[in-house]
Amino acid sequence: MVCLYRTDFLTINGFDSGLDGWGGEDLRFARRVSNMKYTIIRSLDHGLCHHYHPKDCSRVGKGQRASCLRVQATSEASGQTFGLWYFKHKHNTSMWEALKDHHVIKKKEIKDKREQQKERDDRR
């Protein structure tokens, strides 16, 4: 994902629309950005989102098919996405609910242990 000013995008001639097949346009774009001496920053802002679009690998050339399928697998069925789906279906709850419940249980266990320790200390 890239965020930049429109003027900068036009200065580096945007994406190469002359490419045939699938993939490579993002790498070529990144090289041109780098060659123009622009500073590239990787944002960790969770507010940024990617507009989903399906990846159709059925019409790509033989040389690009493996790369297309790899990107499709990592974006449409990433380990995290699969893990969240699997957890929800196996435990009939979301991972976030389970973690919240686990946190409440742990908090209660800590409180109980402190109370038990206080009772032992009071008996002495």
C-alpha positions in Angstrom: 0.0 0.0 0.0 1.3 3.4 -0.9 0.3 6.9 0.2 1.8 9.8 -1.7 1.0 13.2 -3.1 -0.7 13.1 -6.5 2.0 15.5 -7.9 4.7 13.0 -6.8 2.8 10.1 -8.4 2.6 12.0 -11.7 6.2 13.0 -11.5 7.3 9.4 -11.4 4.8 8.5 -14.1 2.5 6.4 -11.9 2.2 2.7 -12.4 3.4 1.1 -15.6 0.2 0.3 -17.5 2.2 -1.3 -20.4 3.1 -4.5 -18.4 1.6 -7.7 -19.7 0.3 -10.3 -17.3 0.3 -10.2 -13.6 2.5 -8.6 -11.0 5.7 -6.6 -11.0 4.1 -3.2 -11.3 4.5 -2.5 -7.6 8.2 -3.4 -7.6 8.9 -1.2 -10.6 6.9 1.6 -9.0 8.9 1.3 -5.8 12.2 1.4 -7.8 11.2 4.6 -9.5 10.2 6.1 -6.2 13.6 5.1 -4.7 15.5 6.5 -7.8 13.8 9.8 -7.4 15.3 10.0 -3.9 11.9 10.1 -2.1 12.0 8.9 1.5 10.1 5.7 1.9 8.5 5.1 5.3 6.7 2.0 6.4 3.7 3.0 8.5 2.5 0.8 11.3 -0.8 2.8 11.5 -3.7 0.4 12.0 -6.0 3.0 10.5 -4.7 2.4 7.0 -6.6 -0.2 5.2 -6.3 -2.0 1.9 -9.3 -2.0 -0.5 -9.9 -5.7 -1.1 -9.9 -6.9 -4.6 -9.8 -10.5 -5.7 -6.7 -11.8 -7.4 -7.6 -13.8 -10.5 -4.7 -16.1 -11.4 -6.5 -18.1 -14.1 -5.5 -15.8 -16.9 -1.8 -15.1 -16.1 1.1 -16.6 -17.9 2.9 -19.7 -16.8 5.9 -17.8 -15.5 3.7 -15.5 -13.3 1.2 -18.1 -12.1 3.2 -19.3 -9.1 3.9 -15.8 -7.9 0.2 -14.8 -8.3 -1.0 -17.9 -6.4 1.5 -17.2 -3.6 0.3 -13.7 -3.2 -3.3 -14.9 -3.4 -2.7 -17.5 -0.7 -0.9 -15.1 1.7 -3.4 -12.3 1.3 -6.7 -14.1 1.0 -5.8 -17.0 3.3 -3.1 -15.7 5.5 -2.0 -17.6 8.5 -3.6 -15.0 10.8 -6.9 -15.0 8.9 -7.0 -18.8 8.9 -6.0 -19.0 12.5 -8.8 -16.6 13.6 -11.3 -18.6 11.4 -10.1 -21.9 12.8 -10.2 -20.8 16.4 -13.7 -19.4 16.1 -15.1 -22.6 14.5 -13.3 -24.9 16.9 -14.2 -23.1 20.1 -17.4 -21.4 19.0 -16.1 -18.1 20.1 -13.8 -15.4 18.8 -10.2 -15.4 19.9 -10.8 -11.9 21.3 -13.6 -13.1 23.5 -11.5 -16.0 24.7 -8.6 -13.7 25.5 -10.9 -11.3 27.4 -12.4 -14.2 29.4 -8.8 -15.6 30.1 -7.8 -12.2 31.3 -10.8 -12.0 33.7 -10.0 -15.5 35.0 -6.3 -14.8 35.5 -7.2 -11.5 37.3 -9.5 -13.5 39.6 -6.8 -16.2 40.2 -4.3 -13.5 41.2 -6.8 -11.8 43.5 -7.6 -15.2 45.1 -3.9 -16.0 45.7 -3.4 -12.6 47.3 -6.3 -13.1 49.6 -5.1 -16.6 50.6 -1.6 -15.1 51.3 -3.1 -12.4 53.4 -5.1 -14.9 55.4 -1.9 -17.0 56.0 -0.1 -13.8 57.0 -2.9 -12.8 59.4 -2.9 -16.2 61.1 0.8 -15.8 62.0 
